[in-house]
Amino acid sequence: MPHDSDSSGDFRKGGRNFRDRKKRENPDDGVRVQPHNIEAEEGLIAACMIDGGREILTECIEAKIAPEYFYKTAHQEIYRALIELYQTGDPVDEILLFDHLQKNGKAEEVGGIAAIYAIQDRIETAAHARFFTKIVHEKYLLRRLIRTSREAIEACYEQQDDMSAFIEKIEQDIFEISRDRVTDAAVPISVSLDEAVSDIHALLNGKDDADGVLSGFRDLDGMTYGFHPGQMIVLAARPSVGKTSLAMNFAEHAMLPDGGRKSAGVLVFSLEMTAAQLAMRLICSRARVDMKRIRDRVISKQDSADIATTVKELKTAPLWIDDASSSSILDIRAKARRLHTKNQLGLVVVDYLQLIRGTDNRIQREQQIAEISRGMKGMAKELNIPVVVLSQLNRESEKENRDPRISDLRESGSIEQDADVVLLLHRPKKREDDDGVDEGSMPRDVEHIRLIIAKQRNGPIGDIDLTFVRRYTRYENFHR
């Protein structure tokens, strides 16, 4: 029978394609073994036993070493048993370890007492335990990165959910791996005392280098000492009271500080106004030029010069504006995280909370707001920077002709619980308030606005008077 070379070639080609497809579908079937170091794993376990399961195991726990960090299943079970014995407070040796494994039906799985003795004999001293810990940790992170990448690839083929949520999930998984490289540990009181004394001297000497981003308003900073890392600050008001203007004044003072202080990077999420509109408002506020005069084309030469100077100043400012109008909390956290890794941020402003899209439109809006609020607080803690979140108040205070309260937050959910500081802006109804402020003597475009500190976890609450210059859309310190 004649040999059909073409058919044979097709057969061989088909076989290669089948093997390539099988290798893609089952990458573990290949010859490549995932990163691991058996010697380092045995060395670390041996160090724990030599030490009696106290100091070395304590360091392992502080370094967040868990049983799954070990590649070999037997090593996972031995380390898990060491942790369980550690929790009882009893000293650990090979006999107690084997007895514990036997009671839990794991002795055969790890290879019996002979395997435990063999591991213990791997080293003579626990001096290199930290070196072993570092290797075990790094190899685990590499395996975890491989697994996460593989899962991401598989998910891409089957992805049917919202694309923004899908990408945020992958990005969050990668970020978690990166964050696991850094371990948190308690610091001696001497370190904390030195930092506290430095802050005390800064405050006593009138310097602005104490911990936190200052708002730029004398009375507010006097009560809060600035906005601090990890804080969620809620700034709430009824429409048209000026919450966006005040938030941009906060941002301006952070990125363009007075008195030679170091500037802080600021990211603004503007869901209501475009970036160009916000930039226009920032120029007019900083240059103190009436925006109406620009629209009417009647600005003076001095106004033009002030605008040019301000634009030049703002061009070099560390400010980023995101004006995507349909952002979800996942989008916001992902964008902030990405920018923070490239350019160190000192403040994030979100304008405003009720416009943020929920990740699941099927649940009630109040539950969505609660999820968004938790996400904002999570972002502040994750990036370790203050986050100012604008929010609307409901109409209850206007209907009842009273000052706003924290319970007036619209669709409050967990906003009140999550926030570290809650600021409520209020325009007093009366022309002359209880403190004897003669508002009738003020110019028509200058308003007395009261800022109510309704909540502050680590400080006092109370009222602050501010002056709002409407023609500049700018807040200033109140002068009696």
C-alpha positions as CSV (number, residue, x, y, z in Angstrom):
1,M,0.0,0.0,0.0
2,P,1.6,3.3,-1.0
3,H,2.6,5.7,1.8
4,D,0.7,9.0,1.8
5,S,3.2,11.6,3.0
6,D,0.6,14.4,3.1
7,S,-1.7,12.4,5.4
8,S,1.3,11.4,7.6
9,G,2.3,15.1,7.9
10,D,-1.2,16.1,8.8
11,F,-1.3,13.4,11.4
12,R,2.0,14.5,13.0
13,K,0.9,18.1,12.8
14,G,-2.4,17.2,14.4
15,G,-0.6,15.4,17.2
16,R,1.6,18.4,17.9
17,N,-1.5,20.7,18.0
18,F,-3.2,18.3,20.4
19,R,-0.1,18.2,22.7
20,D,0.2,22.0,22.6
21,R,-3.5,22.4,23.4
22,K,-3.2,19.9,26.3
23,K,-0.2,21.8,27.6
24,R,-2.1,25.1,27.5
25,E,-5.1,23.6,29.2
26,N,-3.0,21.8,31.9
27,P,0.2,23.7,32.5
28,D,1.1,21.6,35.5
29,D,1.3,18.6,33.1
30,G,4.5,20.1,31.7
31,V,8.0,19.6,33.1
32,R,8.2,23.0,34.8
33,V,7.9,22.8,38.6
34,Q,6.5,25.7,40.6
35,P,9.1,27.7,42.6
36,H,10.0,26.2,45.9
37,N,12.9,25.4,48.1
38,I,12.6,22.2,50.2
39,E,15.9,22.8,52.0
40,A,14.7,26.2,53.2
41,E,11.3,24.8,54.3
42,E,13.1,22.0,56.3
43,G,15.5,24.5,57.7
44,L,12.7,26.8,59.0
45,I,10.8,23.9,60.6
46,A,14.0,22.6,62.2
47,A,14.7,26.1,63.5
48,C,11.3,26.2,65.1
49,M,11.8,22.9,66.8
50,I,15.4,23.7,68.0
51,D,14.1,27.0,69.4
52,G,11.4,25.2,71.3
53,G,8.7,26.8,69.2
54,R,8.8,30.2,70.9
55,E,10.9,33.0,69.5
56,I,11.3,31.7,65.9
57,L,7.6,30.8,65.7
58,T,6.7,34.2,67.0
59,E,8.8,35.8,64.2
60,C,7.1,33.5,61.7
61,I,3.7,34.6,62.8
62,E,4.7,38.3,62.7
63,A,6.0,37.7,59.1
64,K,2.5,36.2,58.3
65,I,3.9,32.8,57.5
66,A,1.0,30.4,57.2
67,P,0.9,26.6,56.5
68,E,0.1,27.2,52.8
69,Y,3.4,29.0,52.4
70,F,5.1,25.6,52.4
71,Y,5.3,23.8,49.1
72,K,5.4,20.2,50.5
73,T,2.2,18.9,52.0
74,A,4.0,17.2,54.8
75,H,5.7,20.5,55.7
76,Q,2.4,22.2,55.7
77,E,1.0,19.7,58.2
78,I,4.1,19.9,60.5
79,Y,4.0,23.7,60.5
80,R,0.3,23.7,61.2
81,A,0.9,21.4,64.2
82,L,3.7,23.7,65.4
83,I,1.3,26.7,65.3
84,E,-1.4,24.8,67.2
85,L,1.1,23.7,69.9
86,Y,2.4,27.3,70.1
87,Q,-1.2,28.5,70.9
88,T,-1.4,26.2,73.9
89,G,1.7,27.9,75.4
90,D,3.6,24.6,75.9
91,P,7.2,24.1,74.7
92,V,7.6,22.3,71.5
93,D,9.9,19.3,70.8
94,E,9.9,16.4,68.4
95,I,8.1,14.0,70.8
96,L,5.2,16.5,71.5
97,L,5.0,17.3,67.8
98,F,4.7,13.7,66.8
99,D,2.1,13.0,69.5
100,H,0.0,16.0,68.3
101,L,0.2,14.7,64.7
102,Q,-0.8,11.3,65.8
103,K,-3.9,12.6,67.7
104,N,-5.0,14.5,64.6
105,G,-4.4,11.5,62.3
106,K,-1.5,13.2,60.4
107,A,1.5,11.2,61.6
108,E,1.5,8.8,58.6
109,E,1.0,11.7,56.2
110,V,4.2,13.5,57.3
111,G,6.3,10.3,57.3
112,G,6.3,9.4,60.9
113,I,8.7,10.1,63.7
114,A,11.7,9.3,61.4
115,A,10.8,12.1,59.0
116,I,10.5,14.6,61.9
117,Y,14.0,13.5,63.2
118,A,15.4,13.8,59.7
119,I,14.1,17.4,59.4
120,Q,15.4,18.3,62.9
121,D,18.9,17.0,62.0
122,R,19.0,19.3,58.9
123,I,20.6,22.1,60.9
124,E,22.5,22.5,64.1
125,T,21.5,26.1,65.0
126,A,18.5,28.4,64.5
127,A,20.8,31.3,63.6
128,H,19.7,31.3,59.9
129,A,15.9,31.1,60.6
130,R,15.2,34.6,59.2
131,F,17.0,33.7,56.0
132,F,14.9,30.5,55.7
133,T,11.8,32.6,56.4
134,K,12.6,35.0,53.6
135,I,13.1,32.2,51.1
136,V,9.9,30.4,52.0
137,H,7.9,33.7,51.9
138,E,9.3,34.7,48.5
139,K,8.7,31.2,46.9
140,Y,5.1,31.2,48.1
141,L,4.5,34.7,46.6
142,L,5.9,33.5,43.3
143,R,3.6,30.4,43.3
144,R,0.7,32.7,44.3
145,L,1.4,35.0,41.5
146,I,1.5,32.1,39.0
147,R,-1.8,30.8,40.4
148,T,-3.4,34.3,40.2
149,S,-2.2,34.8,36.7
150,R,-3.5,31.4,35.6
151,E,-6.9,32.1,37.2
152,A,-7.0,35.5,35.5
153,I,-6.3,33.9,32.1
154,E,-9.0,31.3,32.6
155,A,-11.4,33.9,33.8
156,C,-10.7,36.0,30.6
157,Y,-12.1,33.1,28.5
158,E,-15.2,32.8,30.6
159,Q,-15.7,36.5,31.5
160,Q,-19.4,37.5,31.4
161,D,-19.7,40.1,34.2
162,D,-19.2,43.8,34.2
163,M,-15.7,44.5,32.7
164,S,-14.8,47.2,35.3
165,A,-15.5,44.9,38.2
166,F,-13.6,42.1,36.5
167,I,-10.5,44.2,35.9
168,E,-10.7,45.6,39.5
169,K,-10.9,42.1,40.9
170,I,-7.7,41.0,39.0
171,E,-5.9,44.2,40.0
172,Q,-6.9,43.8,43.6
173,D,-5.6,40.2,43.6
174,I,-2.2,41.4,42.3
175,F,-2.1,44.3,44.7
176,E,-2.8,41.9,47.6
177,I,0.2,39.8,46.6
178,S,2.4,43.0,46.5
179,R,1.1,44.1,49.9
180,D,1.9,40.7,51.4
181,R,5.6,41.5,50.9
182,V,5.4,44.1,53.6
183,T,4.7,42.9,57.2
184,D,3.3,45.0,60.0
185,A,5.0,44.9,63.4
186,A,4.6,46.7,66.7
187,V,7.2,49.4,67.2
188,P,8.8,50.4,70.5
189,I,7.2,53.2,72.5
190,S,10.5,55.2,72.0
191,V,9.8,55.5,68.3
192,S,6.2,56.6,68.9
193,L,7.3,59.1,71.6
194,D,9.9,60.7,69.3
195,E,7.2,61.2,66.6
196,A,4.7,62.6,69.1
197,V,7.4,65.0,70.6
198,S,8.2,66.1,67.0
199,D,4.5,66.9,66.4
200,I,4.2,68.7,69.8
201,H,7.2,70.9,69.0
202,A,5.8,71.6,65.5
203,L,2.4,72.7,67.0
204,L,4.0,74.8,69.7
205,N,6.3,76.5,67.3
206,G,3.4,77.3,64.9
207,K,4.9,75.0,62.2
208,D,2.7,73.1,59.7
209,D,4.8,70.0,59.5
210,A,2.7,68.0,62.1
211,D,1.2,64.8,60.8
212,G,-1.7,65.4,58.4
213,V,-2.7,67.6,55.4
214,L,-3.9,71.0,56.7
215,S,-7.1,72.4,55.3
216,G,-5.8,75.9,55.2
217,F,-8.6,77.3,57.5
218,R,-7.4,78.5,60.9
219,D,-10.3,77.5,63.0
220,L,-10.8,74.1,61.4
221,D,-7.2,73.1,61.7
222,G,-7.3,74.3,65.2
223,M,-9.9,71.7,66.0
224,T,-8.8,68.8,63.7
225,Y,-5.0,69.5,63.4
226,G,-5.4,68.6,59.7
227,F,-6.7,65.6,57.8
228,H,-4.7,62.5,58.8
229,P,-3.6,59.4,56.9
230,G,-6.3,56.7,56.8
231,Q,-9.1,59.1,57.6
232,M,-12.4,59.3,55.7
233,I,-13.7,62.9,56.0
234,V,-17.3,63.5,54.9
235,L,-18.2,67.0,53.8
236,A,-22.0,67.3,53.4
237,A,-24.4,70.1,52.5
238,R,-27.6,70.9,50.7
239,P,-27.2,71.8,47.0
240,S,-25.6,75.2,46.1
241,V,-24.2,75.8,49.6
242,G,-20.6,75.4,48.3
243,K,-19.3,72.0,49.2
244,T,-17.4,71.6,46.0
245,S,-15.8,75.1,46.5
246,L,-14.7,74.2,50.0
247,A,-13.3,70.8,48.9
248,M,-11.3,72.5,46.1
249,N,-10.0,75.0,48.7
250,F,-8.8,72.0,50.7
251,A,-7.1,70.6,47.6
252,E,-5.5,73.9,46.7
253,H,-4.0,74.3,50.1
254,A,-2.6,70.8,50.1
255,M,-1.0,71.0,46.6
256,L,0.0,74.8,46.8
257,P,0.8,75.2,50.5
258,D,1.8,78.6,52.0
259,G,4.8,79.1,54.3
260,G,7.2,76.8,52.5
261,R,5.6,73.6,53.5
262,K,6.0,70.5,51.3
263,S,3.2,70.1,48.7
264,A,1.0,67.0,48.7
265,G,-0.3,65.2,45.6
266,V,-4.0,65.6,45.2
267,L,-6.4,63.4,43.1
268,V,-9.9,64.7,42.5
269,F,-12.8,62.6,41.3
270,S,-15.4,64.9,39.8
271,L,-18.5,63.0,38.9
272,E,-20.7,66.2,38.5
273,M,-18.4,68.7,36.8
274,T,-16.0,68.3,33.9
275,A,-12.2,68.7,34.5
276,A,-12.3,71.9,32.4
277,Q,-15.1,73.4,34.5
278,L,-13.2,72.5,37.7
279,A,-10.0,74.0,36.4
280,M,-11.8,77.2,35.5
281,R,-13.2,77.4,39.0
282,L,-9.8,76.7,40.5
283,I,-8.2,79.5,38.4
284,C,-10.8,82.1,39.3
285,S,-10.7,81.1,43.0
286,R,-6.9,81.2,43.2
287,A,-6.5,84.4,41.1
288,R,-9.5,86.0,42.9
289,V,-11.1,86.9,39.6
290,D,-14.9,87.2,39.2
291,M,-16.0,84.4,36.8
292,K,-19.0,86.5,35.7
293,R,-16.6,89.2,34.5
294,I,-14.8,86.6,32.3
295,R,-18.1,85.5,30.8
296,D,-19.1,89.2,30.2
297,R,-15.7,89.9,28.7
298,V,-15.0,92.8,30.9
299,I,-11.9,91.7,32.8
300,S,-9.1,94.2,33.5
301,K,-5.5,94.0,32.6
302,Q,-4.7,93.2,36.2
303,D,-7.2,90.3,36.1
304,S,-5.5,89.0,33.0
305,A,-2.1,89.2,34.6
306,D,-3.4,87.4,37.8
307,I,-5.0,84.6,35.6
308,A,-1.7,84.1,33.7
309,T,0.3,83.9,37.0
310,T,-2.2,81.5,38.5
311,V,-2.2,79.2,35.4
312,K,1.6,79.1,35.4
313,E,1.5,78.2,39.1
314,L,-1.2,75.5,38.7
315,K,0.5,73.8,35.7
316,T,3.3,72.6,37.9
317,A,1.0,71.6,40.8
318,P,0.7,67.9,41.7
319,L,-3.1,67.8,40.9
320,W,-4.9,65.1,38.9
321,I,-8.6,65.3,38.0
322,D,-10.8,62.4,36.9
323,D,-14.2,63.5,35.5
324,A,-15.6,60.1,34.5
325,S,-19.3,60.6,35.3
326,S,-20.2,56.9,35.7
327,S,-17.5,55.6,38.0
328,S,-18.1,52.9,40.5
329,I,-16.3,52.5,43.8
330,L,-14.2,49.8,42.1
331,D,-13.2,52.2,39.4
332,I,-12.3,54.9,41.9
333,R,-10.2,52.6,44.1
334,A,-8.4,51.1,41.1
335,K,-7.5,54.5,39.6
336,A,-6.4,55.9,43.0
337,R,-4.3,52.9,43.7
338,R,-2.6,53.0,40.3
339,L,-1.8,56.7,40.5
340,H,-0.6,56.4,44.0
341,T,2.0,53.8,43.0
342,K,3.4,56.2,40.4
343,N,2.9,59.6,42.1
344,Q,2.7,59.7,45.9
345,L,-0.7,61.1,46.8
346,G,-1.4,63.1,50.0
347,L,-5.2,63.7,49.5
348,V,-8.1,62.3,47.5
349,V,-11.3,64.3,47.0
350,V,-14.5,62.6,45.7
351,D,-17.3,64.8,44.5
352,Y,-19.8,63.4,45.4
353,L,-20.8,60.1,47.0
354,Q,-24.4,59.8,45.8
355,L,-23.3,60.0,42.2
356,I,-21.0,56.9,42.4
357,R,-22.4,53.9,40.6
358,G,-23.1,50.8,42.6
359,T,-21.5,47.5,41.6
360,D,-24.8,45.7,41.7
361,N,-27.9,47.6,40.6
362,R,-30.2,44.8,41.8
363,I,-29.7,45.6,45.4
364,Q,-31.3,48.6,47.2
365,R,-29.7,52.0,46.8
366,E,-29.1,52.3,50.6
367,Q,-27.1,49.0,50.5
368,Q,-25.1,50.3,47.5
369,I,-24.3,53.5,49.4
370,A,-23.2,51.4,52.4
371,E,-20.9,49.4,50.1
372,I,-19.5,52.6,48.5
373,S,-18.9,54.2,52.0
374,R,-17.0,51.1,53.2
375,G,-15.0,51.2,50.0
376,M,-14.0,54.8,50.6
377,K,-12.9,54.0,54.1
378,G,-11.0,51.0,52.8
379,M,-9.3,53.2,50.2
380,A,-8.2,55.6,52.8
381,K,-6.7,52.8,54.9
382,E,-5.2,51.0,52.0
383,L,-3.4,54.0,50.6
384,N,-2.8,55.5,54.0
385,I,-4.0,59.0,53.0
386,P,-7.0,61.1,53.9
387,V,-10.0,60.9,51.6
388,V,-12.5,63.8,51.6
389,V,-15.9,62.5,50.4
390,L,-18.6,65.0,49.5
391,S,-22.2,64.1,50.3
392,Q,-25.7,65.5,50.1
393,L,-28.0,66.2,53.0
394,N,-31.7,65.5,52.8
395,R,-34.4,68.2,53.1
396,E,-35.3,67.6,56.8
397,S,-33.3,70.4,58.2
398,E,-34.8,72.9,55.8
399,K,-38.4,71.6,56.4
400,E,-37.9,71.9,60.2
401,N,-35.9,75.2,60.0
402,R,-33.0,74.0,62.0
403,D,-29.3,73.3,61.8
404,P,-28.4,70.1,59.9
405,R,-27.5,67.0,61.9
406,I,-25.4,64.0,61.1
407,S,-28.6,62.0,60.7
408,D,-29.6,64.2,57.7
409,L,-27.0,62.5,55.5
410,R,-28.9,61.2,52.4
411,E,-29.1,57.4,52.1
412,S,-26.8,57.4,55.1
413,G,-26.4,53.7,55.5
414,S,-23.0,53.3,57.0
415,I,-21.6,56.7,56.1
416,E,-21.9,57.9,59.7
417,Q,-20.2,54.8,61.0
418,D,-17.4,54.7,58.5
419,A,-16.5,58.4,58.6
420,D,-13.7,59.6,61.0
421,V,-14.8,63.2,60.6
422,V,-18.2,64.6,59.4
423,L,-18.4,68.2,58.4
424,L,-21.8,69.8,57.7
425,L,-22.0,73.1,55.8
426,H,-24.9,75.3,56.7
427,R,-26.1,78.8,55.6
428,P,-27.8,80.4,58.6
429,K,-31.3,81.6,57.8
430,K,-31.2,84.7,60.1
431,R,-29.5,87.9,59.0
432,E,-28.0,88.2,62.5
433,D,-27.0,85.0,64.2
434,D,-26.8,84.1,67.9
435,D,-23.2,85.1,68.1
436,G,-23.8,88.6,67.2
437,V,-22.5,88.4,63.6
438,D,-24.0,91.3,61.7
439,E,-24.6,89.7,58.3
440,G,-26.5,92.7,57.0
441,S,-23.2,94.6,56.8
442,M,-21.6,92.1,54.5
443,P,-21.4,92.6,50.7
444,R,-24.2,90.9,48.8
445,D,-21.8,88.3,47.3
446,V,-20.2,87.5,50.6
447,E,-21.9,85.0,52.8
448,H,-21.5,83.8,56.4
449,I,-21.4,80.0,56.3
450,R,-21.3,77.8,59.3
451,L,-19.2,74.6,59.2
452,I,-20.4,72.1,61.8
453,I,-18.0,69.5,63.0
454,A,-20.7,66.9,63.7
455,K,-18.3,64.0,64.3
456,Q,-14.6,63.6,65.0
457,R,-13.2,60.3,66.4
458,N,-10.1,61.9,67.9
459,G,-11.1,65.4,68.7
460,P,-13.8,67.8,69.7
461,I,-17.0,68.7,67.8
462,G,-18.4,72.2,67.4
463,D,-19.1,75.0,65.0
464,I,-16.8,77.1,62.8
465,D,-17.6,80.3,61.0
466,L,-16.4,80.7,57.4
467,T,-16.7,83.4,54.8
468,F,-17.9,82.4,51.3
469,V,-17.0,84.9,48.6
470,R,-19.4,83.8,45.9
471,R,-17.9,85.8,43.0
472,Y,-14.6,83.9,43.4
473,T,-16.4,80.6,44.6
474,R,-13.9,80.7,47.4
475,Y,-14.0,80.2,51.2
476,E,-11.9,82.3,53.5
477,N,-11.2,82.5,57.2
478,F,-14.0,84.4,59.0
479,H,-13.2,87.8,60.5
480,R,-15.5,89.3,63.0
